[in-house]
Amino acid sequence: MAFIKGEINMTKNIELAKKNMLLKEINFSEYACKSTQAIRFVKENDEDIRPIFFRDIDRIIHSLAYTRYIDKTQVYSFIQNDHITHRVLHVQLVSKIARTIGRSLRLNEDLIEAIALGHDVGHTPFGHVGENCLNEICEKENMGYFWHNAQGVRLLKDLEKSNISVQVLDGILAHNGEILLNKYEYNPNKTKEQFLQELESVYTVKNYSKKIIPMTLEGCVVRISDIIAYIGRDIEDAIKVGSIKREDLPKEITDVLGDNNTKIVNTLILDVIENSIDKNYLTFSSNVFNALIELKKWNYKYIYDSKEATEHNKKIRENMAELYNIYVEDIKKYLSGSRETDIILKEFIEKQGEEYLQKNKPGKIAIDYISGQTDNFFMKEVGKRIATLS
């Protein structure tokens, strides 16, 4: 009898704990996305103590795709410096900045953190040069287009089958940190079906990825935080590797934003909070926005297009194209029953299952395989399959 009573007490305590987890949502802004609004592709029981978006955070950080952040390029690929930013640190910075903004605006921090930590899982080895190369291959092979944001959704939704909520997947799809706006709006009426249509259009309509707006204001917060996280941090990294000197930064920009990452991040966070509180969109003040536009242009000219950041791009593109062709032939051999397929590629294919093989041609499978690789694994594959990358 005591055992049964103990079970009852535990159930009551768990129910109380579940309610406590959701208490903060009472004070959310009217524009926040609450846990009760979460949409999943596969319905689950409601016995878990964690709210849905909180669960999504855990599923993302335990995913294989998240693990591979550890060795993926942010800006500099071949410079040996343990203090420059890699993708794994970038997503944490985005998460922290986004949660600061989200808490200040009374939005759902769990949803924000899940989107932020998952937003770059689809990034290829060697950052945007790798992404551009895979896009070129996809276009050449009539497979549509490749964008890392859509690939991130594909990884979590289809390849790892994580059953992440639509709101989180939508935030990942819509996060494009290369697009700087002075009014970040969202579409609260977007449905699961509309999200799926947008996902499909990213693959089939040129530059459609740039047109997507999030279905939540939390998704907007991550979009804006992506820029805030990299714009000043990339300057610090560029100084470390010798691409620029701090005194090179234009005075007309530093007078508004500051001349180091701490000042830039603080200025941008406070400005967007000041101008967005109690609004159904996010915005900067005009002088801060204009300075940010000019800083982004300056970064491209002196950091992203610098010799230190681009000197290996040609070789990366050549080797990625060669590996693609090698993998396609390997996959064809596997499908024909050959035992000669590379063991790691074979494990990747078999992990996906028969349905994956039926839905995807060898070229698409090769794209999935390459896009998920870390920088280090890619270099080992080049060394093993082609030649030493220099």
C-alpha positions as CSV (number, residue, x, y, z in Angstrom):
1,M,0.0,0.0,0.0
2,A,2.8,2.4,0.8
3,F,4.4,1.6,-2.5
4,I,1.2,2.6,-4.4
5,K,0.9,5.8,-2.3
6,G,4.5,6.7,-3.2
7,E,3.7,6.2,-6.9
8,I,0.7,8.6,-6.5
9,N,2.8,11.2,-4.8
10,M,5.5,11.0,-7.4
11,T,2.9,11.4,-10.2
12,K,1.5,14.5,-8.4
13,N,5.0,15.9,-8.0
14,I,5.8,15.3,-11.7
15,E,2.6,17.0,-12.7
16,L,3.5,20.0,-10.5
17,A,7.0,20.1,-12.0
18,K,5.5,20.1,-15.5
19,K,3.4,23.0,-14.6
20,N,6.4,24.8,-13.1
21,M,8.3,24.4,-16.4
22,L,5.5,26.3,-18.2
23,L,4.9,29.0,-15.5
24,K,7.1,31.5,-17.3
25,E,4.9,31.4,-20.4
26,I,2.2,33.2,-18.4
27,N,4.2,36.4,-18.8
28,F,5.1,36.0,-22.4
29,S,4.5,38.8,-24.9
30,E,1.3,38.5,-27.0
31,Y,3.7,37.9,-30.0
32,A,5.5,35.0,-28.4
33,C,5.0,31.4,-29.6
34,K,3.8,29.2,-26.6
35,S,4.5,25.5,-26.2
36,T,0.8,24.8,-26.7
37,Q,1.2,26.1,-30.3
38,A,3.9,23.7,-31.2
39,I,3.4,21.5,-34.2
40,R,5.0,18.1,-34.7
41,F,5.0,15.9,-37.8
42,V,4.6,12.8,-35.6
43,K,2.3,13.1,-32.6
44,E,3.9,12.1,-29.3
45,N,2.5,11.4,-25.8
46,D,2.6,14.2,-23.3
47,E,4.2,12.4,-20.5
48,D,7.6,14.1,-20.8
49,I,8.3,16.7,-18.2
50,R,10.0,19.0,-20.7
51,P,8.0,21.5,-22.8
52,I,8.1,20.7,-26.5
53,F,10.6,23.3,-27.6
54,F,12.8,22.4,-24.6
55,R,12.7,18.8,-25.9
56,D,13.8,20.0,-29.3
57,I,16.9,21.6,-27.8
58,D,17.9,18.2,-26.3
59,R,17.2,16.4,-29.6
60,I,19.4,18.8,-31.5
61,I,22.4,18.8,-29.2
62,H,22.3,15.0,-29.2
63,S,22.0,14.7,-33.0
64,L,25.0,13.5,-35.0
65,A,24.8,16.7,-37.1
66,Y,25.3,18.8,-34.0
67,T,28.3,16.7,-33.0
68,R,30.0,17.5,-36.3
69,Y,29.9,21.3,-35.6
70,I,33.1,20.7,-33.7
71,D,35.3,20.7,-36.9
72,K,33.5,23.0,-39.4
73,T,34.8,26.3,-40.7
74,Q,33.4,29.6,-39.8
75,V,35.7,31.9,-41.9
76,Y,39.3,30.5,-41.8
77,S,39.8,26.9,-42.7
78,F,43.6,26.2,-42.8
79,I,45.0,28.6,-40.2
80,Q,46.2,26.8,-37.1
81,N,45.0,28.9,-34.3
82,D,42.9,27.5,-31.4
83,H,41.4,30.9,-30.6
84,I,39.6,31.6,-33.8
85,T,35.9,30.8,-34.2
86,H,34.6,27.5,-35.5
87,R,31.0,26.7,-36.3
88,V,30.4,25.1,-32.9
89,L,31.2,28.3,-31.1
90,H,29.3,30.5,-33.5
91,V,26.0,28.7,-32.8
92,Q,26.5,29.1,-29.1
93,L,27.2,32.8,-29.5
94,V,24.0,33.1,-31.6
95,S,22.1,31.3,-29.0
96,K,23.3,33.5,-26.2
97,I,22.7,36.7,-28.1
98,A,19.2,35.5,-29.2
99,R,18.2,34.5,-25.7
100,T,19.2,37.9,-24.4
101,I,17.1,39.6,-26.9
102,G,14.2,37.1,-26.5
103,R,14.1,37.4,-22.7
104,S,14.1,41.2,-23.0
105,L,11.2,41.1,-25.4
106,R,9.4,38.3,-23.4
107,L,9.6,35.7,-26.1
108,N,10.0,31.9,-25.9
109,E,13.6,31.3,-25.0
110,D,13.3,27.5,-25.5
111,L,12.2,28.0,-29.1
112,I,14.9,30.6,-29.6
113,E,17.6,28.3,-28.3
114,A,16.5,25.3,-30.3
115,I,16.5,27.3,-33.6
116,A,19.8,29.0,-32.7
117,L,21.7,25.7,-31.9
118,G,20.3,24.0,-34.9
119,H,20.5,26.8,-37.5
120,D,23.8,25.8,-39.1
121,V,23.7,21.9,-38.8
122,G,23.3,21.8,-42.6
123,H,26.6,23.7,-43.3
124,T,29.1,21.9,-45.5
125,P,32.8,21.5,-44.8
126,F,34.7,24.7,-45.4
127,G,31.7,27.0,-44.9
128,H,30.2,29.0,-47.7
129,V,32.8,27.9,-50.4
130,G,31.7,24.3,-49.8
131,E,28.1,25.4,-49.9
132,N,28.6,27.2,-53.2
133,C,30.4,24.2,-54.7
134,L,27.6,21.8,-53.8
135,N,25.1,24.2,-55.3
136,E,27.1,24.3,-58.5
137,I,27.1,20.5,-58.6
138,C,23.4,20.3,-58.0
139,E,22.6,22.8,-60.8
140,K,25.0,21.1,-63.2
141,E,23.4,17.7,-62.4
142,N,19.8,19.0,-62.6
143,M,19.2,18.3,-58.9
144,G,17.9,21.8,-58.2
145,Y,19.8,24.0,-55.6
146,F,21.7,23.5,-52.4
147,W,21.3,25.8,-49.4
148,H,22.7,24.9,-46.0
149,N,19.5,26.1,-44.2
150,A,17.3,23.6,-46.2
151,Q,20.0,20.9,-45.7
152,G,19.8,21.5,-42.0
153,V,16.0,20.8,-42.1
154,R,16.6,17.7,-44.2
155,L,19.2,16.4,-41.8
156,L,17.0,16.8,-38.7
157,K,13.7,15.9,-40.3
158,D,14.5,13.2,-42.8
159,L,18.0,11.8,-42.3
160,E,18.0,11.7,-38.5
161,K,14.2,11.6,-38.1
162,S,14.4,13.6,-34.9
163,N,10.7,14.7,-35.0
164,I,11.7,18.3,-34.3
165,S,8.8,20.8,-34.2
166,V,7.7,22.7,-37.3
167,Q,8.4,26.0,-35.6
168,V,12.1,25.1,-35.0
169,L,12.6,23.6,-38.4
170,D,11.0,26.7,-39.9
171,G,13.3,29.0,-37.9
172,I,16.3,27.0,-39.3
173,L,15.0,27.2,-42.9
174,A,14.4,31.0,-42.6
175,H,17.5,32.0,-40.7
176,N,19.6,33.3,-43.6
177,G,22.2,35.4,-41.8
178,E,23.5,36.9,-45.0
179,I,20.4,39.0,-45.5
180,L,20.4,42.3,-43.5
181,L,17.0,43.9,-43.0
182,N,15.8,46.8,-40.9
183,K,12.4,45.2,-40.3
184,Y,12.3,41.6,-39.5
185,E,8.6,40.4,-39.7
186,Y,7.1,37.0,-39.3
187,N,4.0,35.1,-40.6
188,P,2.0,33.8,-37.7
189,N,-0.5,32.2,-40.1
190,K,2.0,29.9,-41.8
191,T,0.9,26.3,-41.7
192,K,2.8,23.0,-41.7
193,E,1.8,22.6,-45.3
194,Q,3.1,26.0,-46.2
195,F,6.4,25.3,-44.5
196,L,6.8,22.1,-46.5
197,Q,6.0,23.9,-49.7
198,E,8.7,26.5,-48.9
199,L,11.2,23.8,-48.1
200,E,10.5,22.2,-51.5
201,S,10.8,25.6,-53.3
202,V,14.2,26.2,-51.8
203,Y,15.4,23.1,-53.8
204,T,13.5,24.0,-57.0
205,V,13.3,27.8,-57.3
206,K,16.5,29.8,-57.7
207,N,17.2,32.1,-54.7
208,Y,13.9,31.2,-53.1
209,S,15.8,30.7,-49.9
210,K,16.2,34.4,-49.6
211,K,12.5,35.1,-49.7
212,I,11.4,33.1,-46.7
213,I,10.3,34.8,-43.5
214,P,9.8,32.8,-40.3
215,M,6.5,31.7,-38.8
216,T,7.5,33.0,-35.4
217,L,9.0,36.2,-33.9
218,E,11.5,33.9,-32.2
219,G,12.7,32.9,-35.7
220,C,13.2,36.6,-36.5
221,V,15.3,36.9,-33.3
222,V,17.7,34.2,-34.5
223,R,18.0,35.8,-37.9
224,I,19.1,39.1,-36.5
225,S,21.3,37.4,-33.8
226,D,23.2,35.4,-36.5
227,I,24.5,38.7,-37.9
228,I,25.2,40.2,-34.5
229,A,27.1,37.1,-33.5
230,Y,29.5,37.0,-36.5
231,I,29.9,40.6,-37.5
232,G,32.2,41.7,-34.7
233,R,33.6,38.2,-33.8
234,D,34.9,37.9,-37.4
235,I,36.8,41.2,-36.9
236,E,38.5,39.8,-33.8
237,D,39.5,36.6,-35.7
238,A,40.7,38.6,-38.7
239,I,43.0,40.6,-36.3
240,K,44.3,37.4,-34.8
241,V,45.3,36.0,-38.2
242,G,46.7,39.2,-39.5
243,S,44.2,40.1,-42.2
244,I,43.4,43.5,-40.7
245,K,44.4,45.8,-37.8
246,R,42.0,47.3,-35.5
247,E,42.9,50.8,-36.6
248,D,41.8,49.8,-40.1
249,L,38.2,49.9,-39.1
250,P,36.5,53.0,-40.5
251,K,35.9,55.7,-37.9
252,E,32.4,56.6,-39.2
253,I,31.4,53.0,-38.3
254,T,33.3,52.6,-35.0
255,D,31.9,55.9,-33.7
256,V,28.4,54.3,-33.9
257,L,29.0,50.6,-33.2
258,G,32.3,50.5,-31.4
259,D,35.7,49.1,-32.4
260,N,35.7,45.7,-30.8
261,N,33.3,42.7,-30.6
262,T,32.2,43.5,-27.1
263,K,31.1,47.0,-28.0
264,I,29.6,46.0,-31.3
265,V,27.5,43.2,-29.8
266,N,26.4,45.4,-26.9
267,T,25.4,48.3,-29.2
268,L,23.4,46.1,-31.6
269,I,21.6,44.1,-28.8
270,L,20.6,47.2,-26.9
271,D,19.5,49.0,-30.1
272,V,17.3,46.2,-31.3
273,I,15.7,45.8,-27.9
274,E,15.1,49.5,-27.6
275,N,13.4,49.7,-30.9
276,S,11.5,46.4,-30.9
277,I,10.0,46.1,-27.5
278,D,6.2,45.4,-27.5
279,K,6.2,45.3,-31.3
280,N,5.3,42.4,-33.7
281,Y,8.6,42.9,-35.6
282,L,12.3,43.6,-34.9
283,T,14.1,46.7,-36.0
284,F,17.2,48.8,-35.5
285,S,17.5,52.6,-35.3
286,S,18.4,54.2,-38.6
287,N,21.9,55.3,-37.6
288,V,22.8,51.8,-36.2
289,F,21.3,50.0,-39.1
290,N,23.2,52.2,-41.6
291,A,26.5,51.6,-39.7
292,L,25.8,47.9,-39.7
293,I,25.3,47.9,-43.4
294,E,28.6,49.6,-44.0
295,L,30.4,47.3,-41.5
296,K,29.0,44.2,-43.4
297,K,30.3,45.6,-46.7
298,W,33.7,46.4,-45.1
299,N,33.9,42.9,-43.7
300,Y,33.3,41.3,-47.0
301,K,36.0,43.4,-48.7
302,Y,38.7,43.1,-46.1
303,I,37.9,39.8,-44.3
304,Y,35.7,37.3,-46.2
305,D,37.5,38.1,-49.6
306,S,40.9,38.3,-48.0
307,K,43.8,36.0,-49.1
308,E,43.8,34.3,-45.6
309,A,40.1,33.4,-46.1
310,T,40.1,32.5,-49.8
311,E,43.5,31.2,-50.8
312,H,42.5,27.5,-50.7
313,N,39.0,28.0,-52.3
314,K,39.9,26.9,-55.8
315,K,41.5,23.7,-54.5
316,I,38.5,23.0,-52.2
317,R,36.1,23.3,-55.1
318,E,38.2,21.1,-57.4
319,N,38.5,18.4,-54.7
320,M,34.8,18.6,-53.7
321,A,33.8,18.1,-57.3
322,E,36.2,15.1,-57.7
323,L,35.0,13.5,-54.5
324,Y,31.4,13.9,-55.7
325,N,32.1,12.0,-58.8
326,I,34.0,9.3,-56.9
327,Y,31.1,8.9,-54.4
328,V,28.5,8.7,-57.2
329,E,30.4,5.8,-58.7
330,D,30.8,4.1,-55.3
331,I,27.0,4.4,-54.7
332,K,26.2,3.0,-58.1
333,K,28.5,0.0,-57.3
334,Y,26.7,-0.5,-54.0
335,L,23.3,-0.4,-55.6
336,S,24.5,-3.0,-58.1
337,G,25.5,-5.3,-55.3
338,S,29.2,-4.7,-55.3
339,R,31.2,-5.2,-52.1
340,E,33.8,-2.7,-53.1
341,T,32.0,0.4,-51.7
342,D,34.0,2.4,-49.1
343,I,33.0,1.1,-45.7
344,I,32.1,4.5,-44.2
345,L,30.0,5.5,-47.2
346,K,28.4,2.0,-47.0
347,E,27.5,2.6,-43.4
348,F,26.0,6.0,-44.2
349,I,23.8,4.5,-46.9
350,E,22.6,1.6,-44.9
351,K,21.8,3.7,-41.9
352,Q,19.3,5.6,-44.0
353,G,17.3,2.5,-45.0
354,E,15.6,1.2,-48.1
355,E,13.1,4.1,-48.4
356,Y,15.9,6.6,-48.6
357,L,17.5,4.6,-51.5
358,Q,14.2,4.5,-53.3
359,K,13.6,8.2,-53.0
360,N,17.1,9.5,-53.8
361,K,19.4,9.0,-56.8
362,P,23.1,8.4,-56.3
363,G,23.9,12.1,-56.9
364,K,21.6,13.2,-54.1
365,I,23.0,10.6,-51.8
366,A,26.5,11.9,-52.6
367,I,25.5,15.5,-51.8
368,D,24.0,14.4,-48.4
369,Y,27.3,12.5,-47.6
370,I,29.6,15.4,-48.5
371,S,27.5,18.1,-46.9
372,G,27.6,16.3,-43.6
373,Q,31.4,15.9,-43.5
374,T,33.6,17.9,-41.2
375,D,36.6,19.8,-42.6
376,N,39.0,17.2,-41.2
377,F,37.1,14.2,-42.5
378,F,36.9,15.8,-46.0
379,M,40.7,16.4,-46.0
380,K,41.2,12.7,-45.0
381,E,38.9,11.6,-47.9
382,V,40.9,13.8,-50.3
383,G,44.1,12.4,-49.1
384,K,42.8,8.8,-49.4
385,R,40.9,9.2,-52.6
386,I,42.6,11.9,-54.5
387,A,45.8,13.5,-53.2
388,T,47.1,15.5,-50.2
389,L,45.2,18.8,-49.9
390,S,47.8,21.7,-50.0
